[in-house]
């Protein structure tokens, strides 16, 4: 298990190098001289040249990339080009917000999605099942930012229950978490339902019933445990979706996390910020996927990690 | 009628399966698809929506998309001449949505089309040739998949600049790896089967084996992947539009329409509600069709 974990972590390194290099490359070949943009339209040629030298833009691209990664390894993500503050400090302020929001979203989506999926499967083809199916279909098919806005209109403006934007108290987290987790909740609910229905029809469940077990035991001990594997896979995918979705949700709710920071940086082509965000997100997603794979072995003893 | 069909079925069954023609298979898929009510509703709704958007110029002049008049700002829905009302510049929301739908639906189809073709090429060669080709292509896919798709698309759009063509590239790039993986997995299982081996023994060229024997057999999972992806693609395009990096504002696109009305939505909710409902209905219909196709193409895997 430890050997497997280590190998997976080592395998993550080339992927992270690959994605950061790719992003760096794309941002650098794009038209427009960043130095020119930073110093403004009235600057002299010397000013531009000085700025370019200061940012290291006069060096070959590969050198720039290597320098950036070397510094990043030492915890220095550089300075924002346009706002001249340290990216690392800004990240340490903002990352906790995004992580808290992401965890809240995933927790409610899993804690409600899986049980409701179970109910949907057990009460197959009843009103409860149909209602849950319709709800999850709506949550999957409507754009997340739109749902977020509708929550704002309904819960903040009409009912005046919850604040519409910001992140100063715990109440500010409710609406963002609700809209960020919506899609994940729906997929969890649907996957659980599909797989559990499939398992409930299998022979060993019939045997478990024939032995005279209570229905609760049959569903939870026999059927659910055997359909957990695809559900856990789903949670791994969810995490990636949540990280991507946080950009949108944070924009809707003016939430001071990484997502809203990144989108502004992307618009301004502030390379240090974009690079740092991609790096952080890639590491988080990579680690989550690893944790999910490790959980396989815990849930299903048949899964042998590290084997050929 | 019914009797005829039964007779036909038994006819095809009596023939050897290997000789059953594609036309019969398509017919069977259509037959199973037609029995799925939700999928049929989805098909009807999306067809109406596409036709309505394409023929928009027949019932509403294109100028109305851009005509501004402050006097007509915020006219509520169901008013005369403005079924869905007007926005802050007095532009007709109905016209903007119908013409915007052209871009949203078209962009969804194109990106998925690009991903479909690239997926076949990349995933197909990875699975078929194996070895180094496989490793290189799959590692590249891993790299592209290491960050959420929307972040990758965002970065590419930021680098290339705004515009429909650039956005289409950015959107497909984040979609290709997933598609390539599906194709590769399907090809891997097919590669070892007897009919491919037999074709090889005949001395068939690689290209013939791929196009005549392998691709027709991976179409099932591919079409399922594509159909269930279009809805997501439309959502992503809308999201990019909302974030302000998709289609540039005066041009209507469903996400952009919501985005440009964001500051007024709290007071005039219909400005967000209506375009959002259009996105939802389109995506919902496409998802229904995708589910229906999955059941029709792969009857073993029933939910």
Interface residues (C-beta under 8 A of the other chain):
Chain A: X14 X15 X16 X18 X19 X22 X23 X26 X27 X29 X30 X31 X137 X138 X140 X141 X142 X143 X144 X145 X146 X149 X150 X152 X153 X156 X157 X164 X193 X194 X197 X198 X240 X241 X243 X244 X245 X247 X248 X251 X262 X263 X266 X267 X269 X274 X277 X278 X281 X282 X285 X286
Chain B: X139 X140 X142 X143 X144 X146 X147 X148 X149 X150 X151 X154 X155 X156 X157 X158 X159 X160 X161 X231 X235 X238 X239 X242 X243 X244 X245 X255 X258 X262 X265 X266 X269 X272 X273 X276 X279 X280 X283 X284 X287 X303
